[in-house]
């Protein structure tokens, strides 16, 4: 795999190294993903994305996601927008279907360079998130320092959304890694610190499992809106303001969550053989 081409992309600063494994299989290992993601000695990214042939005849591609620590994730909203934008450009199309381990994601161009992705239904049952045992997902009995009483939401990956008075001051650096690996979450968890600004605006910061604090988290934004509406804090649609910018999130009547936001190419390059050995 020496001389492997890659594209560096990002959605609101949540950045990815995208590899094309459609013609030649690219079995990127956890160690290789860590090497590529390292911001000092590799390319640097939050996630490594491998685009593969789809298993479903309904999809354009399969999107495989590895976090910066090498672990696999079933879904990534910002990456889905980036891959959808890439496929639409290749096909001169305005729609794309992305297959993930969490299911099929329908995407379409939304104007102004934005991409809208149907992230599927929000999962609210403890079994589907999953949690380690039966629990009220609207009020989890979990507390870590100032973080308490979260809402659990599954968006293809697990999220714990904590409502805070000041998202900027929330000590995610300290308590994010503690909550991420709490025994309540058998597959670990993404941790959101959400501040409700109005019934149509949420300020959100996210500690992503396997990646740490990221500038944006698409599934985290979806989870925050779902959690806020379940608590009666917002309507079914809101702007979710992340460190890297805003995403428009809507929880549709059929319980699917629609996410709309930008996707961008930063640069292209070639991976050195040392990163793949």
Secondary structure, DSSP 4 states (H G I P E B T S, - for coil): -TTEEEEEEEETTEEEEEEE-SSS-----HHHHHHHH-TTTS---SEEEEEE--SSTT-SEEEEEEETTS-EES--HHHHHHHHHHHHHHHT-SEEEEEETTEEEEEEEEETTEEEEEEEEPB-SHHHHT-SS---TTS---EETTEESPEEEESSSEEEEEE-S-TTT--HHHHHHHHHT-TT-TT--EEEEEEEEETTEEEEEEEETTTEEES--HHHHHHHHHHHHHTTSS-SEEEEEETTEEEEEEE-TTSEEEEEEE-EEEEEEEE-GGGT-
